Amino acid sequence: MARHLIVTHHAPDLDAVGAVWVLKRFDSQHFADAKVLFVNPGETLSLEEAEAHDCQLHQVTHVDTGLGEFDHHQPDRGQQMLSATLLVWQHVCKVHPDLVDDQALAEIARFTTEIDHLGEVFWPEADNPRYGFMIHELIRGIEFTDPHDDDSQLAFGLKCLDAAYANLTQHFTALQILLESAERFELPAGQGLAAETSNDDIIKLAQKQGVVLVIRKDPKLGNARIKVRPDADFNLDKVAEAVRKADTQGSWYYHPSGKMLINGSRKHRNQVPTPLSLAQIVSIVKENL
């Protein structure tokens, strides 16, 4: 198979990186091994430059530059809510219709488009420095580090999007679990929730939705976690004591905050999973709160 070239602009921003990322990751049969070249904004690669890389112009795909299929800087497109990433996403969804249902990928296309149209100026506390930690600012930040070049900036951005996609996939899976299979129960301080799943994102997501206590039991590893919302006016002292009395085998860590009772963590590699079932843990929690 002939090798393809992807061309974008120098100092690639989130939209340029996103367009390259979608092609490489989701139209991989054509672009997984594609070399990426850089031009000045708006420019295209010449035939001579393409031939220098053993390609013809039909093997060259421009994104976020060149005013072609995957650019949105034309006069008729400039006022629309479009981005190169969105245009590439629409393309790969036509090539692979199953991607239409990929919520994580759709969210990356949506977010990138919002950022490319300076949508962050309308966010709450828009001038708060915490936004400096967001993906588009980190990609831009590479421009201020030394050494750096277009390739390193792109590579960093691609890695960031890989991580963002993995996180978003977990997020949308967690949403589905909370809607479909999680058990909800009442506690004196508010609503509790329990779920048997390997998806740890349900804990924080449920807390963001107002749940005061979440219990997660991993059906594969056997580990369990009990976490209380940080602003709750109770702790897990009695629960921790009762759990350790009922379980003399599992390794439990009670956090000094009083809000977390944890059996198993990626940060701790040799903890023994609890033999207690999810139902047993829920019962202990109800009896001791």
MARLUMLO-251353 format. One record per atom (N, C-alpha, C): residue number from 1; residue in three letters; x, y, z. Coordinates in steps of 0.2 Angstrom, whole numbers, plus 5000, padded with zeros to 4 digits. Example, Ala and Ser with C-alpha at 12.3 -4.5 7.8 and 13.67 -1.06 7.14 Angstrom:
2
R   n res   px   py   pz
R   1 ala 5066 4972 5039
R   1 ala 5062 4978 5039
R   1 ala 5066 4984 5039
R   2 ser 5064 4989 5035
R   2 ser 5068 4995 5036
R   2 ser 5064 5000 5039
This chain:
289
R   n res   px   py   pz
R   1 met 5004 4994 5000
R   1 met 5000 5000 5000
R   1 met 5004 5006 5000
R   2 ala 5003 5011 4996
R   2 ala 5007 5017 4995
R   2 ala 5006 5021 5002
R   3 arg 5011 5024 5003
R   3 arg 5011 5028 5010
R   3 arg 5008 5035 5008
R   4 his 5004 5037 5013
R   4 his 5001 5044 5013
R   4 his 5005 5049 5017
R   5 leu 5004 5055 5015
R   5 leu 5006 5061 5019
R   5 leu 5001 5065 5022
R   6 ile 5001 5067 5028
R   6 ile 4997 5072 5031
R   6 ile 5000 5079 5031
R   7 val 4997 5084 5029
R   7 val 5000 5090 5030
R   7 val 4996 5095 5034
R   8 thr 4999 5098 5039
R   8 thr 4996 5103 5043
R   8 thr 5001 5109 5044
R   9 his 4999 5114 5048
R   9 his 5003 5120 5048
R   9 his 5008 5120 5054
R  10 his 5013 5124 5053
R  10 his 5018 5124 5059
R  10 his 5015 5126 5065
R  11 ala 5019 5124 5071
R  11 ala 5016 5125 5078
R  11 ala 5009 5123 5078
R  12 pro 5008 5117 5077
R  12 pro 5001 5114 5077
R  12 pro 4997 5115 5084
R  13 asp 4991 5118 5083
R  13 asp 4987 5119 5089
R  13 asp 4982 5113 5090
R  14 leu 4978 5113 5094
R  14 leu 4973 5108 5096
R  14 leu 4970 5105 5090
R  15 asp 4967 5110 5086
R  15 asp 4963 5108 5080
R  15 asp 4968 5104 5075
R  16 ala 4974 5107 5073
R  16 ala 4978 5103 5069
R  16 ala 4980 5096 5071
R  17 val 4982 5096 5078
R  17 val 4983 5090 5081
R  17 val 4977 5085 5081
R  18 gly 4971 5088 5083
R  18 gly 4965 5084 5083
R  18 gly 4964 5081 5076
R  19 ala 4965 5084 5071
R  19 ala 4963 5082 5064
R  19 ala 4968 5076 5062
R  20 val 4974 5077 5064
R  20 val 4979 5072 5062
R  20 val 4978 5066 5066
R  21 trp 4976 5067 5073
R  21 trp 4975 5061 5077
R  21 trp 4969 5057 5075
R  22 val 4963 5060 5073
R  22 val 4957 5057 5071
R  22 val 4959 5052 5064
R  23 leu 4963 5055 5060
R  23 leu 4965 5052 5054
R  23 leu 4969 5046 5056
R  24 lys 4974 5047 5060
R  24 lys 4979 5041 5062
R  24 lys 4976 5036 5066
R  25 arg 4971 5038 5070
R  25 arg 4968 5033 5075
R  25 arg 4962 5029 5072
R  26 phe 4958 5033 5068
R  26 phe 4952 5030 5066
R  26 phe 4951 5029 5059
R  27 asp 4956 5031 5055
R  27 asp 4956 5029 5048
R  27 asp 4963 5026 5047
R  28 ser 4964 5021 5051
R  28 ser 4971 5019 5052
R  28 ser 4973 5015 5046
R  29 gln 4969 5012 5042
R  29 gln 4971 5008 5036
R  29 gln 4974 5012 5031
R  30 his 4972 5019 5031
R  30 his 4975 5024 5026
R  30 his 4981 5028 5030
R  31 phe 4980 5029 5036
R  31 phe 4984 5035 5039
R  31 phe 4989 5033 5045
R  32 ala 4988 5027 5047
R  32 ala 4992 5025 5053
R  32 ala 4999 5026 5053
R  33 asp 5002 5025 5047
R  33 asp 5009 5026 5046
R  33 asp 5011 5032 5042
R  34 ala 5006 5036 5041
R  34 ala 5007 5042 5037
R  34 ala 5012 5047 5040
R  35 lys 5016 5050 5036
R  35 lys 5021 5055 5039
R  35 lys 5018 5061 5039
R  36 val 5019 5066 5044
R  36 val 5016 5072 5044
R  36 val 5021 5077 5043
R  37 leu 5019 5082 5038
R  37 leu 5024 5087 5036
R  37 leu 5020 5094 5038
R  38 phe 5024 5099 5038
R  38 phe 5021 5106 5040
R  38 phe 5023 5111 5035
R  39 val 5018 5116 5035
R  39 val 5018 5121 5030
R  39 val 5016 5128 5034
R  40 asn 5017 5133 5031
R  40 asn 5014 5139 5034
R  40 asn 5007 5139 5033
R  41 pro 5003 5142 5038
R  41 pro 4996 5142 5038
R  41 pro 4993 5144 5031
R  42 gly 4988 5140 5029
R  42 gly 4985 5142 5022
R  42 gly 4988 5139 5016
R  43 glu 4995 5137 5017
R  43 glu 4998 5134 5011
R  43 glu 4997 5127 5010
R  44 thr 4999 5124 5004
R  44 thr 4999 5117 5003
R  44 thr 5006 5115 5001
R  45 leu 5006 5108 5001
R  45 leu 5012 5105 4999
R  45 leu 5013 5105 4991
R  46 ser 5019 5106 4988
R  46 ser 5019 5106 4981
R  46 ser 5021 5099 4979
R  47 leu 5020 5098 4972
R  47 leu 5021 5092 4969
R  47 leu 5028 5090 4970
R  48 glu 5033 5094 4969
R  48 glu 5040 5093 4970
R  48 glu 5041 5090 4978
R  49 glu 5038 5094 4982
R  49 glu 5039 5092 4989
R  49 glu 5036 5085 4991
R  50 ala 5030 5084 4988
R  50 ala 5027 5077 4989
R  50 ala 5032 5072 4986
R  51 glu 5034 5073 4980
R  51 glu 5038 5068 4976
R  51 glu 5045 5067 4980
R  52 ala 5047 5072 4984
R  52 ala 5053 5071 4988
R  52 ala 5052 5065 4993
R  53 his 5046 5064 4995
R  53 his 5044 5059 5000
R  53 his 5040 5053 4997
R  54 asp 5042 5052 4990
R  54 asp 5039 5047 4986
R  54 asp 5032 5046 4986
R  55 cys 5029 5052 4986
R  55 cys 5021 5052 4985
R  55 cys 5019 5057 4979
R  56 gln 5013 5056 4977
R  56 gln 5010 5060 4972
R  56 gln 5005 5064 4976
R  57 leu 5002 5069 4973
R  57 leu 4998 5074 4976
R  57 leu 4991 5070 4979
R  58 his 4989 5065 4975
R  58 his 4983 5062 4977
R  58 his 4984 5058 4984
R  59 gln 4990 5057 4986
R  59 gln 4992 5054 4992
R  59 gln 4993 5058 4998
R  60 val 4992 5065 4997
R  60 val 4993 5070 5002
R  60 val 4986 5073 5004
R  61 thr 4986 5073 5011
R  61 thr 4980 5075 5014
R  61 thr 4981 5081 5018
R  62 his 4978 5087 5017
R  62 his 4979 5093 5020
R  62 his 4974 5094 5026
R  63 val 4976 5096 5032
R  63 val 4971 5097 5037
R  63 val 4973 5104 5041
R  64 asp 4968 5108 5042
R  64 asp 4968 5114 5045
R  64 asp 4973 5119 5041
R  65 thr 4974 5118 5035
R  65 thr 4977 5122 5030
R  65 thr 4976 5120 5023
R  66 gly 4977 5125 5018
R  66 gly 4976 5123 5011
R  66 gly 4969 5124 5008
R  67 leu 4964 5126 5012
R  67 leu 4957 5127 5010
R  67 leu 4954 5122 5006
R  68 gly 4956 5116 5008
R  68 gly 4953 5110 5005
R  68 gly 4947 5106 5009
R  69 glu 4946 5100 5008
R  69 glu 4941 5096 5012
R  69 glu 4941 5097 5019
R  70 phe 4947 5097 5022
R  70 phe 4948 5097 5029
R  70 phe 4951 5103 5032
R  71 asp 4949 5109 5029
R  71 asp 4950 5115 5031
R  71 asp 4944 5119 5032
R  72 his 4944 5124 5036
R  72 his 4937 5128 5037
R  72 his 4939 5135 5037
R  73 his 4944 5137 5034
R  73 his 4945 5144 5033
R  73 his 4943 5148 5027
R  74 gln 4939 5144 5023
R  74 gln 4936 5147 5017
R  74 gln 4931 5153 5019
R  75 pro 4930 5158 5015
R  75 pro 4925 5163 5016
R  75 pro 4918 5160 5018
R  76 asp 4916 5155 5015
R  76 asp 4909 5152 5016
R  76 asp 4909 5147 5022
R  77 arg 4915 5145 5025
R  77 arg 4915 5141 5031
R  77 arg 4917 5145 5037
R  78 gly 4920 5151 5036
R  78 gly 4923 5154 5041
R  78 gly 4919 5156 5047
R  79 gln 4912 5158 5046
R  79 gln 4908 5160 5051
R  79 gln 4904 5154 5053
R  80 gln 4905 5148 5051
R  80 gln 4901 5142 5054
R  80 gln 4905 5139 5059
R  81 met 4902 5135 5064
R  81 met 4905 5132 5069
R  81 met 4908 5125 5067
R  82 leu 4914 5126 5063
R  82 leu 4917 5120 5060
R  82 leu 4925 5121 5063
R  83 ser 4928 5115 5062
R  83 ser 4935 5114 5063
R  83 ser 4938 5109 5059
R  84 ala 4944 5109 5058
R  84 ala 4947 5103 5054
R  84 ala 4946 5097 5057
R  85 thr 4946 5096 5064
R  85 thr 4945 5090 5068
R  85 thr 4937 5088 5067
R  86 leu 4933 5092 5067
R  86 leu 4926 5091 5066
R  86 leu 4925 5088 5059
R  87 leu 4928 5091 5054
R  87 leu 4927 5089 5047
R  87 leu 4930 5082 5046
R  88 val 4936 5081 5049
R  88 val 4939 5074 5048
R  88 val 4935 5069 5052
R  89 trp 4932 5071 5058
R  89 trp 4927 5066 5061
R  89 trp 4921 5065 5057
R  90 gln 4918 5069 5054
R  90 gln 4913 5068 5049
R  90 gln 4915 5063 5044
R  91 his 4921 5064 5041
R  91 his 4923 5060 5036
R  91 his 4924 5053 5038
R  92 val 4927 5052 5044
R  92 val 4929 5045 5046
R  92 val 4922 5041 5048
R  93 cys 4917 5045 5051
R  93 cys 4911 5042 5052
R  93 cys 4907 5040 5046
R  94 lys 4909 5043 5040
R  94 lys 4906 5040 5034
R  94 lys 4910 5034 5032
R  95 val 4916 5034 5033
R  95 val 4920 5028 5031
R  95 val 4919 5022 5036
R  96 his 4918 5024 5042
R  96 his 4917 5018 5047
R  96 his 4910 5021 5051
R  97 pro 4904 5019 5049
R  97 pro 4898 5021 5052
R  97 pro 4897 5019 5059
R  98 asp 4901 5014 5062
R  98 asp 4900 5012 5069
R  98 asp 4903 5018 5073
R  99 leu 4907 5022 5070
R  99 leu 4910 5028 5074
R  99 leu 4905 5033 5076
R 100 val 4900 5033 5073
R 100 val 4894 5038 5075
R 100 val 4892 5037 5082
R 101 asp 4893 5031 5085
R 101 asp 4890 5030 5091
R 101 asp 4896 5031 5097
R 102 asp 4902 5033 5094
R 102 asp 4908 5033 5099
R 102 asp 4907 5040 5102
R 103 gln 4904 5040 5108
R 103 gln 4903 5047 5112
R 103 gln 4910 5050 5113
R 104 ala 4915 5047 5115
R 104 ala 4921 5050 5117
R 104 ala 4924 5053 5111
R 105 leu 4924 5050 5105
R 105 leu 4927 5053 5099
R 105 leu 4923 5059 5097
R 106 ala 4916 5059 5098
R 106 ala 4912 5065 5096
R 106 ala 4913 5070 5101
R 107 glu 4914 5069 5107
R 107 glu 4916 5074 5112
R 107 glu 4922 5078 5110
R 108 ile 4927 5074 5108
R 108 ile 4934 5077 5106
R 108 ile 4933 5082 5100
R 109 ala 4929 5080 5095
R 109 ala 4927 5084 5090
R 109 ala 4924 5090 5092
R 110 arg 4919 5089 5096
R 110 arg 4915 5095 5099
R 110 arg 4919 5100 5102
R 111 phe 4923 5097 5107
R 111 phe 4927 5102 5111
R 111 phe 4932 5105 5107
R 112 thr 4935 5102 5103
R 112 thr 4941 5105 5099
R 112 thr 4938 5111 5094
R 113 thr 4931 5110 5092
R 113 thr 4928 5115 5088
R 113 thr 4927 5121 5092
R 114 glu 4924 5120 5099
R 114 glu 4923 5125 5103
R 114 glu 4929 5129 5105
R 115 ile 4935 5126 5106
R 115 ile 4941 5129 5107
R 115 ile 4943 5133 5101
R 116 asp 4943 5130 5095
R 116 asp 4945 5134 5089
R 116 asp 4941 5140 5088
R 117 his 4935 5141 5091
R 117 his 4931 5147 5090
R 117 his 4931 5151 5096
R 118 leu 4936 5150 5101
R 118 leu 4938 5154 5107
R 118 leu 4932 5153 5111
R 119 gly 4928 5148 5112
R 119 gly 4923 5147 5116
R 119 gly 4924 5147 5123
R 120 glu 4931 5146 5125
R 120 glu 4933 5146 5132
R 120 glu 4932 5153 5135
R 121 val 4931 5158 5131
R 121 val 4931 5165 5134
R 121 val 4924 5166 5138
R 122 phe 4919 5161 5136
R 122 phe 4912 5161 5139
R 122 phe 4912 5156 5145
R 123 trp 4917 5153 5147
R 123 trp 4917 5148 5152
R 123 trp 4916 5152 5159
R 124 pro 4913 5148 5164
R 124 pro 4913 5152 5171
R 124 pro 4920 5153 5173
R 125 glu 4921 5159 5176
R 125 glu 4928 5161 5178
R 125 glu 4933 5160 5173
R 126 ala 4931 5163 5167
R 126 ala 4935 5162 5161
R 126 ala 4943 5164 5162
R 127 asp 4944 5169 5167
R 127 asp 4951 5171 5167
R 127 asp 4955 5167 5173
R 128 asn 4952 5162 5176
R 128 asn 4955 5158 5181
R 128 asn 4961 5154 5178
R 129 pro 4966 5154 5182
R 129 pro 4972 5151 5179
R 129 pro 4972 5143 5179
R 130 arg 4967 5140 5182
R 130 arg 4966 5133 5182
R 130 arg 4965 5131 5174
R 131 tyr 4963 5135 5170
R 131 tyr 4962 5133 5163
R 131 tyr 4968 5132 5160
R 132 gly 4974 5134 5162
R 132 gly 4980 5133 5160
R 132 gly 4982 5126 5159
R 133 phe 4979 5122 5163
R 133 phe 4981 5115 5163
R 133 phe 4977 5111 5158
R 134 met 4973 5114 5154
R 134 met 4969 5111 5149
R 134 met 4973 5109 5143
R 135 ile 4970 5104 5139
R 135 ile 4974 5101 5134
R 135 ile 4977 5106 5129
R 136 his 4972 5111 5127
R 136 his 4974 5115 5121
R 136 his 4980 5120 5124
R 137 glu 4980 5122 5130
R 137 glu 4985 5126 5133
R 137 glu 4991 5123 5134
R 138 leu 4991 5116 5136
R 138 leu 4997 5112 5136
R 138 leu 5001 5112 5130
R 139 ile 4997 5110 5124
R 139 ile 5000 5110 5118
R 139 ile 5003 5116 5116
R 140 arg 5000 5122 5117
R 140 arg 5003 5128 5115
R 140 arg 5009 5129 5120
R 141 gly 5009 5127 5126
R 141 gly 5014 5128 5130
R 141 gly 5021 5125 5128
R 142 ile 5020 5120 5124
R 142 ile 5026 5116 5121
R 142 ile 5030 5122 5117
R 143 glu 5027 5127 5114
R 143 glu 5030 5132 5110
R 143 glu 5035 5136 5115
R 144 phe 5034 5136 5121
R 144 phe 5038 5140 5126
R 144 phe 5044 5136 5129
R 145 thr 5044 5129 5127
R 145 thr 5049 5125 5130
R 145 thr 5055 5124 5125
R 146 asp 5060 5122 5128
R 146 asp 5066 5122 5124
R 146 asp 5070 5115 5126
R 147 pro 5072 5111 5121
R 147 pro 5070 5111 5114
R 147 pro 5063 5109 5112
R 148 his 5061 5112 5107
R 148 his 5055 5109 5104
R 148 his 5055 5111 5096
R 149 asp 5050 5107 5093
R 149 asp 5049 5108 5086
R 149 asp 5042 5106 5084
R 150 asp 5040 5107 5078
R 150 asp 5034 5105 5076
R 150 asp 5032 5097 5077
R 151 asp 5037 5093 5076
R 151 asp 5036 5086 5077
R 151 asp 5035 5084 5084
R 152 ser 5039 5087 5089
R 152 ser 5038 5086 5096
R 152 ser 5032 5089 5099
R 153 gln 5030 5095 5096
R 153 gln 5023 5097 5098
R 153 gln 5017 5093 5096
R 154 leu 5018 5090 5090
R 154 leu 5013 5086 5087
R 154 leu 5013 5079 5091
R 155 ala 5018 5077 5093
R 155 ala 5019 5070 5096
R 155 ala 5016 5071 5103
R 156 phe 5017 5077 5107
R 156 phe 5014 5078 5113
R 156 phe 5007 5079 5113
R 157 gly 5004 5082 5108
R 157 gly 4997 5083 5107
R 157 gly 4994 5076 5106
R 158 leu 4997 5072 5101
R 158 leu 4994 5066 5100
R 158 leu 4993 5061 5106
R 159 lys 4998 5062 5110
R 159 lys 4998 5058 5117
R 159 lys 4993 5060 5121
R 160 cys 4992 5067 5122
R 160 cys 4987 5070 5126
R 160 cys 4980 5068 5123
R 161 leu 4979 5068 5117
R 161 leu 4972 5065 5114
R 161 leu 4971 5058 5116
R 162 asp 4976 5054 5115
R 162 asp 4976 5047 5117
R 162 asp 4973 5046 5124
R 163 ala 4976 5050 5129
R 163 ala 4974 5050 5136
R 163 ala 4967 5053 5137
R 164 ala 4966 5058 5133
R 164 ala 4959 5061 5134
R 164 ala 4954 5056 5131
R 165 tyr 4955 5053 5126
R 165 tyr 4950 5048 5123
R 165 tyr 4949 5042 5128
R 166 ala 4954 5040 5131
R 166 ala 4954 5034 5136
R 166 ala 4949 5037 5142
R 167 asn 4951 5043 5144
R 167 asn 4947 5045 5150
R 167 asn 4940 5046 5148
R 168 leu 4938 5049 5142
R 168 leu 4931 5050 5140
R 168 leu 4928 5044 5139
R 169 thr 4931 5039 5136
R 169 thr 4928 5032 5136
R 169 thr 4926 5030 5142
R 170 gln 4930 5030 5147
R 170 gln 4928 5028 5154
R 170 gln 4922 5032 5157
R 171 his 4922 5039 5155
R 171 his 4917 5043 5158
R 171 his 4910 5041 5155
R 172 phe 4910 5040 5149
R 172 phe 4903 5038 5146
R 172 phe 4901 5031 5148
R 173 thr 4906 5027 5149
R 173 thr 4904 5020 5151
R 173 thr 4901 5021 5159
R 174 ala 4905 5025 5163
R 174 ala 4902 5026 5169
R 174 ala 4895 5029 5170
R 175 leu 4894 5034 5165
R 175 leu 4887 5037 5165
R 175 leu 4882 5031 5163
R 176 gln 4884 5027 5159
R 176 gln 4879 5021 5157
R 176 gln 4878 5017 5163
R 177 ile 4883 5015 5167
R 177 ile 4883 5011 5173
R 177 ile 4878 5014 5178
R 178 leu 4879 5021 5179
R 178 leu 4875 5024 5184
R 178 leu 4868 5024 5182
R 179 leu 4866 5025 5176
R 179 leu 4860 5025 5174
R 179 leu 4856 5018 5174
R 180 glu 4860 5013 5172
R 180 glu 4857 5006 5171
R 180 glu 4858 5001 5176
R 181 ser 4864 5001 5180
R 181 ser 4865 4995 5184
R 181 ser 4867 4997 5191
R 182 ala 4868 5003 5193
R 182 ala 4870 5005 5200
R 182 ala 4864 5004 5204
R 183 glu 4866 5002 5211
R 183 glu 4861 5001 5216
R 183 glu 4861 5008 5220
R 184 arg 4855 5011 5221
R 184 arg 4855 5017 5225
R 184 arg 4851 5016 5231
R 185 phe 4853 5019 5237
R 185 phe 4850 5017 5243
R 185 phe 4851 5024 5247
R 186 glu 4846 5024 5252
R 186 glu 4846 5030 5256
R 186 glu 4850 5030 5263
R 187 leu 4854 5035 5265
R 187 leu 4857 5036 5271
R 187 leu 4855 5042 5274
R 188 pro 4856 5042 5281
R 188 pro 4854 5048 5285
R 188 pro 4856 5055 5282
R 189 ala 4862 5055 5279
R 189 ala 4865 5061 5276
R 189 ala 4863 5062 5268
R 190 gly 4860 5057 5265
R 190 gly 4858 5058 5258
R 190 gly 4859 5051 5255
R 191 gln 4859 5052 5248
R 191 gln 4859 5046 5244
R 191 gln 4866 5042 5244
R 192 gly 4866 5035 5244
R 192 gly 4872 5031 5243
R 192 gly 4871 5027 5237
R 193 leu 4876 5025 5234
R 193 leu 4876 5021 5228
R 193 leu 4881 5016 5228
R 194 ala 4880 5010 5225
R 194 ala 4884 5004 5225
R 194 ala 4884 5001 5218
R 195 ala 4890 4999 5216
R 195 ala 4890 4996 5209
R 195 ala 4896 4991 5209
R 196 glu 4894 4985 5205
R 196 glu 4900 4980 5204
R 196 glu 4902 4981 5197
R 197 thr 4908 4984 5197
R 197 thr 4911 4986 5190
R 197 thr 4918 4988 5191
R 198 ser 4922 4987 5185
R 198 ser 4929 4989 5185
R 198 ser 4930 4996 5184
R 199 asn 4925 4999 5182
R 199 asn 4926 5007 5180
R 199 asn 4926 5011 5187
R 200 asp 4932 5014 5188
R 200 asp 4932 5018 5194
R 200 asp 4930 5025 5193
R 201 asp 4928 5027 5187
R 201 asp 4926 5034 5186
R 201 asp 4919 5035 5189
R 202 ile 4915 5029 5190
R 202 ile 4908 5030 5193
R 202 ile 4908 5033 5200
R 203 ile 4914 5033 5204
R 203 ile 4914 5036 5210
R 203 ile 4914 5043 5210
R 204 lys 4919 5046 5206
R 204 lys 4919 5054 5206
R 204 lys 4913 5056 5202
R 205 leu 4911 5053 5197
R 205 leu 4905 5055 5193
R 205 leu 4899 5055 5198
R 206 ala 4898 5050 5201
R 206 ala 4892 5050 5206
R 206 ala 4892 5055 5211
R 207 gln 4898 5056 5214
R 207 gln 4899 5062 5219
R 207 gln 4897 5069 5215
R 208 lys 4899 5070 5209
R 208 lys 4898 5076 5206
R 208 lys 4890 5077 5205
R 209 gln 4887 5071 5205
R 209 gln 4880 5071 5204
R 209 gln 4876 5072 5210
R 210 gly 4880 5072 5216
R 210 gly 4877 5074 5222
R 210 gly 4876 5068 5227
R 211 val 4879 5062 5225
R 211 val 4878 5056 5229
R 211 val 4883 5057 5235
R 212 val 4882 5055 5241
R 212 val 4886 5057 5247
R 212 val 4891 5051 5248
R 213 leu 4889 5045 5246
R 213 leu 4894 5039 5247
R 213 leu 4893 5034 5242
R 214 val 4899 5032 5239
R 214 val 4899 5027 5234
R 214 val 4903 5021 5236
R 215 ile 4901 5015 5234
R 215 ile 4904 5009 5235
R 215 ile 4905 5006 5228
R 216 arg 4911 5004 5227
R 216 arg 4913 5000 5220
R 216 arg 4916 4994 5222
R 217 lys 4914 4988 5219
R 217 lys 4917 4982 5220
R 217 lys 4919 4980 5213
R 218 asp 4926 4978 5212
R 218 asp 4928 4976 5206
R 218 asp 4927 4968 5205
R 219 pro 4922 4966 5200
R 219 pro 4921 4959 5199
R 219 pro 4926 4955 5197
R 220 lys 4931 4958 5194
R 220 lys 4937 4954 5192
R 220 lys 4942 4953 5197
R 221 leu 4944 4959 5200
R 221 leu 4950 4959 5204
R 221 leu 4948 4957 5212
R 222 gly 4941 4959 5213
R 222 gly 4939 4958 5220
R 222 gly 4940 4964 5225
R 223 asn 4943 4969 5222
R 223 asn 4945 4975 5227
R 223 asn 4938 4979 5227
R 224 ala 4938 4983 5233
R 224 ala 4932 4987 5234
R 224 ala 4935 4994 5237
R 225 arg 4930 4999 5235
R 225 arg 4932 5005 5238
R 225 arg 4926 5009 5240
R 226 ile 4926 5012 5246
R 226 ile 4921 5016 5249
R 226 ile 4923 5023 5249
R 227 lys 4919 5028 5246
R 227 lys 4921 5035 5246
R 227 lys 4916 5039 5248
R 228 val 4917 5044 5252
R 228 val 4912 5049 5254
R 228 val 4913 5056 5251
R 229 arg 4908 5059 5249
R 229 arg 4909 5066 5245
R 229 arg 4913 5070 5250
R 230 pro 4918 5074 5248
R 230 pro 4922 5078 5252
R 230 pro 4918 5083 5257
R 231 asp 4913 5085 5255
R 231 asp 4909 5090 5259
R 231 asp 4904 5087 5263
R 232 ala 4904 5080 5264
R 232 ala 4899 5077 5268
R 232 ala 4901 5078 5275
R 233 asp 4896 5079 5280
R 233 asp 4897 5080 5287
R 233 asp 4898 5074 5291
R 234 phe 4900 5068 5288
R 234 phe 4901 5062 5292
R 234 phe 4907 5059 5290
R 235 asn 4910 5054 5294
R 235 asn 4916 5051 5292
R 235 asn 4915 5043 5292
R 236 leu 4920 5039 5290
R 236 leu 4919 5032 5290
R 236 leu 4922 5028 5296
R 237 asp 4923 5032 5301
R 237 asp 4926 5028 5307
R 237 asp 4923 5022 5309
R 238 lys 4916 5022 5310
R 238 lys 4913 5016 5312
R 238 lys 4912 5011 5307
R 239 val 4912 5013 5300
R 239 val 4912 5008 5295
R 239 val 4918 5005 5294
R 240 ala 4924 5009 5295
R 240 ala 4931 5006 5294
R 240 ala 4932 5000 5300
R 241 glu 4929 5002 5306
R 241 glu 4930 4997 5311
R 241 glu 4926 4991 5310
R 242 ala 4920 4992 5307
R 242 ala 4916 4986 5306
R 242 ala 4918 4982 5300
R 243 val 4921 4985 5295
R 243 val 4923 4981 5289
R 243 val 4929 4977 5291
R 244 arg 4934 4980 5295
R 244 arg 4940 4976 5297
R 244 arg 4938 4970 5302
R 245 lys 4933 4971 5306
R 245 lys 4930 4966 5310
R 245 lys 4927 4960 5306
R 246 ala 4924 4962 5301
R 246 ala 4920 4957 5296
R 246 ala 4925 4954 5291
R 247 asp 4931 4957 5290
R 247 asp 4935 4955 5285
R 247 asp 4942 4955 5288
R 248 thr 4945 4949 5289
R 248 thr 4952 4948 5292
R 248 thr 4957 4946 5287
R 249 gln 4955 4946 5280
R 249 gln 4959 4944 5275
R 249 gln 4961 4950 5271
R 250 gly 4957 4954 5269
R 250 gly 4958 4959 5264
R 250 gly 4962 4965 5267
R 251 ser 4966 4968 5263
R 251 ser 4970 4974 5265
R 251 ser 4966 4980 5264
R 252 trp 4964 4983 5269
R 252 trp 4961 4989 5269
R 252 trp 4965 4995 5271
R 253 tyr 4964 5001 5268
R 253 tyr 4967 5007 5270
R 253 tyr 4962 5012 5271
R 254 tyr 4962 5015 5277
R 254 tyr 4958 5020 5279
R 254 tyr 4961 5027 5279
R 255 his 4959 5031 5275
R 255 his 4962 5038 5273
R 255 his 4961 5042 5279
R 256 pro 4967 5046 5281
R 256 pro 4966 5051 5287
R 256 pro 4961 5056 5286
R 257 ser 4958 5057 5280
R 257 ser 4953 5062 5280
R 257 ser 4946 5059 5282
R 258 gly 4946 5052 5283
R 258 gly 4940 5049 5286
R 258 gly 4934 5048 5280
R 259 lys 4936 5050 5274
R 259 lys 4931 5050 5268
R 259 lys 4933 5044 5264
R 260 met 4938 5040 5265
R 260 met 4940 5035 5260
R 260 met 4942 5029 5264
R 261 leu 4939 5023 5262
R 261 leu 4941 5016 5265
R 261 leu 4942 5012 5258
R 262 ile 4948 5010 5257
R 262 ile 4951 5008 5251
R 262 ile 4954 5001 5252
R 263 asn 4951 4996 5247
R 263 asn 4954 4990 5247
R 263 asn 4956 4989 5240
R 264 gly 4963 4990 5238
R 264 gly 4965 4989 5232
R 264 gly 4966 4996 5228
R 265 ser 4972 4997 5225
R 265 ser 4973 5003 5221
R 265 ser 4979 5002 5216
R 266 arg 4979 5005 5211
R 266 arg 4984 5005 5206
R 266 arg 4991 5008 5209
R 267 lys 4990 5012 5214
R 267 lys 4996 5014 5218
R 267 lys 4999 5009 5222
R 268 his 4995 5004 5224
R 268 his 4998 4999 5229
R 268 his 4997 4992 5226
R 269 arg 5002 4989 5224
R 269 arg 5002 4983 5220
R 269 arg 5001 4977 5223
R 270 asn 5002 4976 5230
R 270 asn 5001 4969 5233
R 270 asn 4996 4969 5238
R 271 gln 4990 4973 5237
R 271 gln 4985 4972 5242
R 271 gln 4981 4966 5241
R 272 val 4978 4963 5246
R 272 val 4974 4957 5246
R 272 val 4967 4959 5245
R 273 pro 4963 4957 5240
R 273 pro 4956 4959 5239
R 273 pro 4952 4956 5244
R 274 thr 4946 4960 5246
R 274 thr 4942 4958 5251
R 274 thr 4937 4952 5249
R 275 pro 4936 4947 5253
R 275 pro 4931 4942 5252
R 275 pro 4924 4944 5252
R 276 leu 4923 4950 5255
R 276 leu 4916 4953 5256
R 276 leu 4913 4954 5250
R 277 ser 4906 4952 5249
R 277 ser 4903 4954 5243
R 277 ser 4900 4961 5243
R 278 leu 4898 4964 5238
R 278 leu 4896 4970 5237
R 278 leu 4890 4971 5242
R 279 ala 4885 4966 5242
R 279 ala 4879 4967 5246
R 279 ala 4881 4967 5254
R 280 gln 4886 4963 5256
R 280 gln 4889 4963 5263
R 280 gln 4892 4970 5264
R 281 ile 4895 4973 5260
R 281 ile 4898 4980 5261
R 281 ile 4893 4985 5262
R 282 val 4888 4985 5258
R 282 val 4882 4989 5258
R 282 val 4879 4988 5265
R 283 ser 4878 4982 5267
R 283 ser 4874 4981 5273
R 283 ser 4878 4984 5279
R 284 ile 4885 4983 5279
R 284 ile 4889 4986 5284
R 284 ile 4889 4994 5284
R 285 val 4889 4997 5278
R 285 val 4888 5004 5278
R 285 val 4882 5006 5281
R 286 lys 4876 5003 5279
R 286 lys 4870 5005 5281
R 286 lys 4869 5005 5289
R 287 glu 4872 4999 5292
R 287 glu 4872 4998 5299
R 287 glu 4876 5003 5303
R 288 asn 4881 5006 5300
R 288 asn 4886 5010 5304
R 288 asn 4886 5017 5302
R 289 leu 4881 5020 5298
R 289 leu 4880 5027 5297
R 289 leu 4874 5029 5299
